[in-house]
Amino acid sequence: MISLIVCHRNPVLLEALKKSVELTIGVPHEFVLIDNLDNQYNINQAYNKGVKESKHDYLVFVHEDVEFLSKNWGSALMDILKNPKIGAVGMAGSNYLNERGIWAEVGMPFIQGRLVHQDGEKLFVSTYSEEKNDALVVALDGCFLACRKEIAQEIPFDEITFDGFHFYDVDWSLRVAQRYHVFVTQSFMILHKSYGKKDQDPNYERLRNKFLEKHKSILPFTNQSLKLDYKNIRFYKEYELKKKDN
């Protein structure tokens, strides 16, 4: 029923992920492991390859450093994705994407979801929104992405523009959001063991600039069906400008 597609680079993390899934998913599933130990693929190439090799109708693109914390999350996920209007589901994201292309920095009330993070030995919950309901968004964090297989075939990951491991998630979810609804769900929880490391990669800014160039005609972006309060958006942007001046 569910194909879990993993760009595999760390055998220890992979075994922990597989054990976590087996204990929690609660539905028939397969692992589609794209061996990237020699770093021969960027993550977009790995995910597109995984889509072609997958056998099931529901796909989960998941990082190796994820642990599932909720029982029977597979059924909960499939119940969401059965809605043909929904194109993608994640665990964290934003219903507003600013000119910088960084979903997390726009802050409340725009960011949505909850993730358990690990910083060294410490576990903590990153609470992006006070509400615990599923929320419509336009950008998703890539630690967990899910869709029906037909969506991944219609809207593949951009392996030409993004030749690395950053901004593939925001690019893909933004393109899906222009055709379908994209949701953050809080019907189950995951632990993402990486925290605060991506901007230490020198490729981060290079790929962010590629993202901005690709989407410059639509940024800043929000889905019109969200009916956001644009006064709040303007206020937030003015607030950010004041902070930079101080």
N, C-alpha and C positions, 0 to 999 in steps of 0.2 A: 504493500500500500504506500509506504513512504521510502524514498531513496535518499539517503544521507550522503551528500557529496562533500568530500574532504580533500583539500590540497595538503597532502601528507609530507611533513618535513621533520617530525620529531616522534620516534617510536614510543617513547615513554608517555608523552602526552596522548598519543593516539590510543594506546591501550587503556588509559584512564577514561578517555572519551567513550570508547566502545563499551566498557564496563558500565559507565553511567547510563548510556542509552539502553542497554539490555535490561537494566534494573527499572527503568522508568517509562519507556515509550508506550508500552501496552498494546501495540498493534504490529502486524507483520511488517518487516522492513528489510532493507539491504544497505550495506555500506558500499559506496562507490569511491574507492580510494585512488586518487591520482598521485602516483609516486613522484614527489618533487624533491627527493633527497639531494639530487645533484643540481637543484635550482634551474632545471631546464624550461620551466614554464613560469609565466607570470600568472597571477591568480585568476585573471580573466580567461586565459587559455585553459587553465586547469578546470575551471567551472564549466566552460563550454564543452570541453572534452567529457566531463562528467555527465552533462545533460545527454549527450549522445550515447553514453554507455548505460544510462539508467534504465530500469525496467518498469518503474512504478509511475503512477499519475501525479503523485505529490512529491515535491522535491524540497529538501532542506540543505542549504549551503551553510556549513558550520565550521568554525575554527577548531583546531585541535585542542586549544586551551580552554574549552568550555566543559562545564559539568552541569547536567540537568538535575534540578532539585525537586521537581514536582512529578508525582505519579500520573500515568495515563495522559501525558501531554500530547501524544500522537493523535488521540481521538479529538481532543480539544482543538488542535490545529486543523485537522481535516474538516471539522464542523465549520470553521471560519472560511476555509478555502473553497468549500462547496458553493459558496455564493459566487455566481459568475461575474458579478460587478467588482469583486475584490481581486486585485492582481498580485499583491505581495503582502507579506506579513513579516514583521520584525519584533524585536524586544525593546528597542529604544529608537527615537528619531524626533523629528520636528515637523510641525505643520507650517513652518515658515523658514525659508532658506534665504539668507542675506547675500549681499554682494561679495562676501569673502568666501562663500561656499562651505562654511563650517557650521554644521547643523547644531552642535552642542552649545556654541557660544551665544546664541540668541536668547537663551535663558527662558525662565517662566514668563508668561504662561504658554509659550510656544513649544518647548520641548516636552516629550511625552515618554512614559514608561518607567521601568525600574530594572536595575541590574545589580546583582551581587558582584562586587569586585574583590580582588585579592591584591594587597600591596605588601609584599614580603609574607609574613605569617599572619597578617591582619586581614580579616574579612569585614567588609562594610557594604551597606546598601546605598547605591547611588539612586536617589529618588529624583527623577526628572519632572514628575508631576504629582500633585497632591491627590488627584483623582485616581481611582483604581479601575476605571472602566477602560475598555479598548478605545483607541482614538485614531481618527483619520489624520494622516500625515502626508508629507511630500518627500521626505528623505529618511533613510534608515541607516542604522549602524550595522556594519557588516559581520559582526561576530555571529549573528544568526539571521539568515534570510530564508524565507519560504515562499513557494508559489506552486501553482499547477504546472505540469510539464509544458503544456501548450503555451503558457506565458513565457517561459524561458526560451522556447523555440521561436516565438514571435519577436521577443525582445532579448537578444543574446547580450552577454557581457562584452564590453568594448575592449577587445584585446589589442587593438591598433593604437588608440589614443593613450591608453593607460598600460604601460609596459612594466608595471611594478605591482605594489601591494597597498596603494593608497588611492582613495577617491573612486575606486571601482564601485563601491557600495552606494555612495551618494549619487553617482552618475546613473547607475542602473535603476535605483528606486525612483529617481526624479523622472527618468524616461517612462517608467511604468506608470507613475502618477499622472502623466499627461494623457493616458488612455484608460486607466482603471483607478479604482480606489486602492490606496495603500494604507495599511493599518499597523499600529503598534498594539500588541496584545499584552494584557497582564493576567491572562487566564492560567499561566504557569510561569515558573521562574527558572533562571539559569545563573550560574556562576561563570563570570569571564575572568580568567586568571591574570590576563595582561592588564596593566593599568598605567596610563600616562606615559607611554613609551613612543608612540607613533611620531610625534613631532621631533624626536631625537634622530630620526632617519633623515639624512640629507636629501633623499628623494621625495620627502613629503611636500616641500614647497614647490619642487619642480612639477609634481603631478597635480598639485592644487592649481598652479597656474595653467596647466593644460585643461583642467576642469573649467576654470573661469573663462578661458578663451572659447571653449566649446559651447558654453551655455550663456555667454555674455548677452545674447539677445533677449533672454527671459529672466535673468536675475535682477533684482530679488524676485522670488517666486513663492506663491501660495496657490492652492487649489481654490478656485472661485466657489466651489460647493461648500467649502469650510465656513464661509460667511464670517470671516474673522473681523474683529473690530479694528479697522485700519487706523483709527486714532491711537490705539494702543501700540501699533507697529511704529507709527510716526514718533510717538512719545519715546519708545524704546531707542530708536535710532538717535533722537536728540539727546537722550540720556547718555548714550555711548560717546557721542561727540563731546559732551561736557566732561566726561571722565578723562578723555584723551587730552583735553585742554588743561586740566588741573594737574 
